[in-house]
Amino acid sequence: MASTPQYQSNLNIQLLVEKILSEGQLSRQEYLQMTRAILSDYNVTEEESSQINRIFDDVQTGSLKLVD
């Protein structure tokens, strides 16, 4: 069952990305979660990394709002 935590974490990232994209905004806490996932030793898949980077790009361009 060693793969369960990684699977669970990957699932959490996917759910978080879907939630953010559907709402059109993200909280600072969600932003920090994604930043930690990208910058830590966490095993993020290429697809997840791409989705997270898309969200960061959308925040920079104003397509997504960063809320408190």
MIGU-414487 format. One record per atom (N, C-alpha, C): residue in three letters; chain; atom name; x, y, z. Coordinates in Angstrom, 2 decimals. Example, Ala and Ser with C-alpha at 12.3 -4.5 7.8 and 13.67 -1.06 7.14 Angstrom:
BEGIN
+------+-------+------+---------+---------+---------+
| rest | kette | atom |       u |       v |       w |
+------+-------+------+---------+---------+---------+
|  ala |     A |    N |   13.19 |   -5.69 |    7.80 |
|  ala |     A |   CA |   12.30 |   -4.50 |    7.80 |
|  ala |     A |    C |   13.20 |   -3.30 |    7.80 |
|  ser |     A |    N |   12.85 |   -2.25 |    7.08 |
|  ser |     A |   CA |   13.67 |   -1.06 |    7.14 |
|  ser |     A |    C |   12.90 |    0.03 |    7.87 |
+------+-------+------+---------+---------+---------+
This chain:
BEGIN
+------+-------+------+---------+---------+---------+
| rest | kette | atom |       u |       v |       w |
+------+-------+------+---------+---------+---------+
|  met |     A |    N |    0.80 |   -1.20 |    0.00 |
|  met |     A |   CA |    0.00 |    0.00 |    0.00 |
|  met |     A |    C |    0.84 |    1.27 |    0.00 |
|  ala |     A |    N |    2.10 |    1.16 |   -0.34 |
|  ala |     A |   CA |    2.97 |    2.33 |   -0.35 |
|  ala |     A |    C |    2.56 |    3.34 |   -1.41 |
|  ser |     A |    N |    1.89 |    2.91 |   -2.46 |
|  ser |     A |   CA |    1.51 |    3.83 |   -3.52 |
|  ser |     A |    C |    0.24 |    4.61 |   -3.20 |
|  thr |     A |    N |   -0.47 |    4.24 |   -2.18 |
|  thr |     A |   CA |   -1.72 |    4.91 |   -1.85 |
|  thr |     A |    C |   -1.54 |    6.39 |   -1.52 |
|  pro |     A |    N |   -0.58 |    6.79 |   -0.67 |
|  pro |     A |   CA |   -0.43 |    8.22 |   -0.38 |
|  pro |     A |    C |   -0.12 |    9.04 |   -1.63 |
|  gln |     A |    N |    0.73 |    8.54 |   -2.51 |
|  gln |     A |   CA |    1.04 |    9.27 |   -3.74 |
|  gln |     A |    C |   -0.21 |    9.37 |   -4.60 |
|  tyr |     A |    N |   -0.95 |    8.28 |   -4.74 |
|  tyr |     A |   CA |   -2.17 |    8.30 |   -5.53 |
|  tyr |     A |    C |   -3.15 |    9.30 |   -4.94 |
|  gln |     A |    N |   -3.28 |    9.28 |   -3.62 |
|  gln |     A |   CA |   -4.19 |   10.20 |   -2.95 |
|  gln |     A |    C |   -3.76 |   11.64 |   -3.19 |
|  ser |     A |    N |   -2.47 |   11.92 |   -3.09 |
|  ser |     A |   CA |   -1.97 |   13.27 |   -3.31 |
|  ser |     A |    C |   -2.20 |   13.71 |   -4.74 |
|  asn |     A |    N |   -1.94 |   12.81 |   -5.70 |
|  asn |     A |   CA |   -2.18 |   13.14 |   -7.10 |
|  asn |     A |    C |   -3.65 |   13.43 |   -7.34 |
|  leu |     A |    N |   -4.51 |   12.65 |   -6.73 |
|  leu |     A |   CA |   -5.94 |   12.85 |   -6.85 |
|  leu |     A |    C |   -6.32 |   14.21 |   -6.28 |
|  asn |     A |    N |   -5.72 |   14.58 |   -5.15 |
|  asn |     A |   CA |   -6.02 |   15.87 |   -4.53 |
|  asn |     A |    C |   -5.62 |   17.02 |   -5.45 |
|  ile |     A |    N |   -4.50 |   16.92 |   -6.12 |
|  ile |     A |   CA |   -4.08 |   17.97 |   -7.04 |
|  ile |     A |    C |   -5.06 |   18.08 |   -8.19 |
|  gln |     A |    N |   -5.47 |   16.96 |   -8.74 |
|  gln |     A |   CA |   -6.42 |   16.98 |   -9.85 |
|  gln |     A |    C |   -7.74 |   17.60 |   -9.42 |
|  leu |     A |    N |   -8.22 |   17.24 |   -8.25 |
|  leu |     A |   CA |   -9.48 |   17.80 |   -7.75 |
|  leu |     A |    C |   -9.34 |   19.30 |   -7.50 |
|  leu |     A |    N |   -8.20 |   19.71 |   -6.96 |
|  leu |     A |   CA |   -7.95 |   21.12 |   -6.69 |
|  leu |     A |    C |   -7.93 |   21.92 |   -7.99 |
|  val |     A |    N |   -7.25 |   21.40 |   -8.99 |
|  val |     A |   CA |   -7.18 |   22.08 |  -10.29 |
|  val |     A |    C |   -8.57 |   22.21 |  -10.90 |
|  glu |     A |    N |   -9.34 |   21.14 |  -10.86 |
|  glu |     A |   CA |  -10.71 |   21.18 |  -11.41 |
|  glu |     A |    C |  -11.57 |   22.20 |  -10.68 |
|  lys |     A |    N |  -11.45 |   22.25 |   -9.36 |
|  lys |     A |   CA |  -12.22 |   23.20 |   -8.55 |
|  lys |     A |    C |  -11.86 |   24.64 |   -8.92 |
|  ile |     A |    N |  -10.58 |   24.91 |   -9.01 |
|  ile |     A |   CA |  -10.11 |   26.27 |   -9.32 |
|  ile |     A |    C |  -10.59 |   26.70 |  -10.70 |
|  leu |     A |    N |  -10.45 |   25.82 |  -11.67 |
|  leu |     A |   CA |  -10.85 |   26.17 |  -13.03 |
|  leu |     A |    C |  -12.36 |   26.36 |  -13.13 |
|  ser |     A |    N |  -13.13 |   25.58 |  -12.40 |
|  ser |     A |   CA |  -14.59 |   25.73 |  -12.47 |
|  ser |     A |    C |  -15.07 |   26.99 |  -11.76 |
|  glu |     A |    N |  -14.37 |   27.40 |  -10.69 |
|  glu |     A |   CA |  -14.76 |   28.60 |   -9.94 |
|  glu |     A |    C |  -14.19 |   29.88 |  -10.55 |
|  gly |     A |    N |  -13.11 |   29.76 |  -11.28 |
|  gly |     A |   CA |  -12.49 |   30.94 |  -11.87 |
|  gly |     A |    C |  -11.69 |   31.77 |  -10.88 |
|  gln |     A |    N |  -11.40 |   31.18 |   -9.74 |
|  gln |     A |   CA |  -10.61 |   31.87 |   -8.72 |
|  gln |     A |    C |   -9.94 |   30.85 |   -7.82 |
|  leu |     A |    N |   -8.91 |   31.30 |   -7.11 |
|  leu |     A |   CA |   -8.28 |   30.42 |   -6.14 |
|  leu |     A |    C |   -7.88 |   31.23 |   -4.92 |
|  ser |     A |    N |   -7.87 |   30.55 |   -3.80 |
|  ser |     A |   CA |   -7.50 |   31.20 |   -2.54 |
|  ser |     A |    C |   -5.99 |   31.18 |   -2.40 |
|  arg |     A |    N |   -5.50 |   32.00 |   -1.51 |
|  arg |     A |   CA |   -4.05 |   32.01 |   -1.25 |
|  arg |     A |    C |   -3.60 |   30.65 |   -0.73 |
|  gln |     A |    N |   -4.44 |   29.99 |    0.06 |
|  gln |     A |   CA |   -4.09 |   28.67 |    0.58 |
|  gln |     A |    C |   -3.95 |   27.67 |   -0.57 |
|  glu |     A |    N |   -4.86 |   27.70 |   -1.53 |
|  glu |     A |   CA |   -4.77 |   26.81 |   -2.69 |
|  glu |     A |    C |   -3.52 |   27.13 |   -3.51 |
|  tyr |     A |    N |   -3.23 |   28.42 |   -3.65 |
|  tyr |     A |   CA |   -2.03 |   28.84 |   -4.37 |
|  tyr |     A |    C |   -0.78 |   28.29 |   -3.69 |
|  leu |     A |    N |   -0.75 |   28.37 |   -2.37 |
|  leu |     A |   CA |    0.40 |   27.85 |   -1.62 |
|  leu |     A |    C |    0.50 |   26.34 |   -1.72 |
|  gln |     A |    N |   -0.63 |   25.64 |   -1.72 |
|  gln |     A |   CA |   -0.62 |   24.18 |   -1.87 |
|  gln |     A |    C |    0.02 |   23.79 |   -3.20 |
|  met |     A |    N |   -0.37 |   24.47 |   -4.25 |
|  met |     A |   CA |    0.17 |   24.14 |   -5.56 |
|  met |     A |    C |    1.65 |   24.52 |   -5.66 |
|  thr |     A |    N |    2.01 |   25.65 |   -5.06 |
|  thr |     A |   CA |    3.41 |   26.06 |   -5.07 |
|  thr |     A |    C |    4.27 |   25.04 |   -4.32 |
|  arg |     A |    N |    3.79 |   24.59 |   -3.17 |
|  arg |     A |   CA |    4.52 |   23.57 |   -2.41 |
|  arg |     A |    C |    4.68 |   22.29 |   -3.21 |
|  ala |     A |    N |    3.63 |   21.88 |   -3.89 |
|  ala |     A |   CA |    3.68 |   20.65 |   -4.67 |
|  ala |     A |    C |    4.73 |   20.74 |   -5.77 |
|  ile |     A |    N |    4.80 |   21.88 |   -6.43 |
|  ile |     A |   CA |    5.75 |   22.06 |   -7.53 |
|  ile |     A |    C |    7.18 |   22.17 |   -7.00 |
|  leu |     A |    N |    7.38 |   22.90 |   -5.91 |
|  leu |     A |   CA |    8.73 |   23.19 |   -5.44 |
|  leu |     A |    C |    9.31 |   22.14 |   -4.50 |
|  ser |     A |    N |    8.48 |   21.30 |   -3.93 |
|  ser |     A |   CA |    8.98 |   20.29 |   -2.99 |
|  ser |     A |    C |    9.46 |   19.06 |   -3.73 |
|  asp |     A |    N |    9.86 |   18.08 |   -2.99 |
|  asp |     A |   CA |   10.28 |   16.81 |   -3.58 |
|  asp |     A |    C |    9.08 |   15.95 |   -3.95 |
|  tyr |     A |    N |    7.91 |   16.51 |   -3.83 |
|  tyr |     A |   CA |    6.68 |   15.79 |   -4.13 |
|  tyr |     A |    C |    6.70 |   15.32 |   -5.59 |
|  asn |     A |    N |    6.22 |   14.13 |   -5.82 |
|  asn |     A |   CA |    6.25 |   13.54 |   -7.16 |
|  asn |     A |    C |    5.03 |   13.98 |   -7.96 |
|  val |     A |    N |    5.16 |   15.10 |   -8.65 |
|  val |     A |   CA |    4.09 |   15.65 |   -9.48 |
|  val |     A |    C |    4.27 |   15.12 |  -10.89 |
|  thr |     A |    N |    3.19 |   14.63 |  -11.47 |
|  thr |     A |   CA |    3.28 |   14.14 |  -12.85 |
|  thr |     A |    C |    3.44 |   15.31 |  -13.81 |
|  glu |     A |    N |    3.84 |   15.00 |  -15.01 |
|  glu |     A |   CA |    4.01 |   16.05 |  -16.03 |
|  glu |     A |    C |    2.68 |   16.74 |  -16.32 |
|  glu |     A |    N |    1.61 |   15.96 |  -16.35 |
|  glu |     A |   CA |    0.28 |   16.53 |  -16.61 |
|  glu |     A |    C |   -0.13 |   17.47 |  -15.48 |
|  glu |     A |    N |    0.09 |   17.06 |  -14.23 |
|  glu |     A |   CA |   -0.25 |   17.91 |  -13.10 |
|  glu |     A |    C |    0.58 |   19.18 |  -13.10 |
|  ser |     A |    N |    1.85 |   19.04 |  -13.40 |
|  ser |     A |   CA |    2.73 |   20.21 |  -13.47 |
|  ser |     A |    C |    2.23 |   21.18 |  -14.53 |
|  ser |     A |    N |    1.82 |   20.66 |  -15.65 |
|  ser |     A |   CA |    1.30 |   21.50 |  -16.73 |
|  ser |     A |    C |    0.02 |   22.21 |  -16.30 |
|  gln |     A |    N |   -0.86 |   21.49 |  -15.60 |
|  gln |     A |   CA |   -2.11 |   22.09 |  -15.13 |
|  gln |     A |    C |   -1.84 |   23.19 |  -14.11 |
|  ile |     A |    N |   -0.93 |   22.93 |  -13.20 |
|  ile |     A |   CA |   -0.59 |   23.92 |  -12.18 |
|  ile |     A |    C |    0.03 |   25.15 |  -12.83 |
|  asn |     A |    N |    0.93 |   24.94 |  -13.78 |
|  asn |     A |   CA |    1.54 |   26.07 |  -14.47 |
|  asn |     A |    C |    0.51 |   26.87 |  -15.26 |
|  arg |     A |    N |   -0.47 |   26.19 |  -15.81 |
|  arg |     A |   CA |   -1.56 |   26.89 |  -16.51 |
|  arg |     A |    C |   -2.32 |   27.79 |  -15.54 |
|  ile |     A |    N |   -2.57 |   27.29 |  -14.35 |
|  ile |     A |   CA |   -3.26 |   28.10 |  -13.35 |
|  ile |     A |    C |   -2.41 |   29.31 |  -12.97 |
|  phe |     A |    N |   -1.12 |   29.10 |  -12.76 |
|  phe |     A |   CA |   -0.23 |   30.23 |  -12.43 |
|  phe |     A |    C |   -0.23 |   31.25 |  -13.57 |
|  asp |     A |    N |   -0.19 |   30.79 |  -14.80 |
|  asp |     A |   CA |   -0.24 |   31.69 |  -15.96 |
|  asp |     A |    C |   -1.55 |   32.47 |  -15.99 |
|  asp |     A |    N |   -2.65 |   31.77 |  -15.71 |
|  asp |     A |   CA |   -3.96 |   32.42 |  -15.72 |
|  asp |     A |    C |   -4.07 |   33.48 |  -14.63 |
|  val |     A |    N |   -3.43 |   33.25 |  -13.49 |
|  val |     A |   CA |   -3.42 |   34.26 |  -12.43 |
|  val |     A |    C |   -2.65 |   35.49 |  -12.91 |
|  gln |     A |    N |   -1.51 |   35.26 |  -13.54 |
|  gln |     A |   CA |   -0.69 |   36.38 |  -14.02 |
|  gln |     A |    C |   -1.39 |   37.20 |  -15.09 |
|  thr |     A |    N |   -2.15 |   36.55 |  -15.95 |
|  thr |     A |   CA |   -2.83 |   37.27 |  -17.03 |
|  thr |     A |    C |   -4.18 |   37.83 |  -16.59 |
|  gly |     A |    N |   -4.62 |   37.46 |  -15.39 |
|  gly |     A |   CA |   -5.90 |   37.97 |  -14.89 |
|  gly |     A |    C |   -7.09 |   37.11 |  -15.25 |
|  ser |     A |    N |   -6.85 |   35.97 |  -15.89 |
|  ser |     A |   CA |   -7.95 |   35.07 |  -16.24 |
|  ser |     A |    C |   -8.54 |   34.39 |  -15.00 |
|  leu |     A |    N |   -7.70 |   34.21 |  -13.99 |
|  leu |     A |   CA |   -8.14 |   33.67 |  -12.70 |
|  leu |     A |    C |   -7.86 |   34.71 |  -11.63 |
|  lys |     A |    N |   -8.76 |   34.81 |  -10.68 |
|  lys |     A |   CA |   -8.57 |   35.75 |   -9.58 |
|  lys |     A |    C |   -7.96 |   35.03 |   -8.39 |
|  leu |     A |    N |   -7.03 |   35.71 |   -7.74 |
|  leu |     A |   CA |   -6.45 |   35.23 |   -6.50 |
|  leu |     A |    C |   -7.16 |   35.96 |   -5.37 |
|  val |     A |    N |   -7.88 |   35.22 |   -4.54 |
|  val |     A |   CA |   -8.68 |   35.82 |   -3.47 |
|  val |     A |    C |   -8.15 |   35.38 |   -2.11 |
|  asp |     A |    N |   -8.47 |   36.17 |   -1.10 |
|  asp |     A |   CA |   -8.06 |   35.84 |    0.27 |
|  asp |     A |    C |   -9.06 |   34.97 |    0.96 |
+------+-------+------+---------+---------+---------+
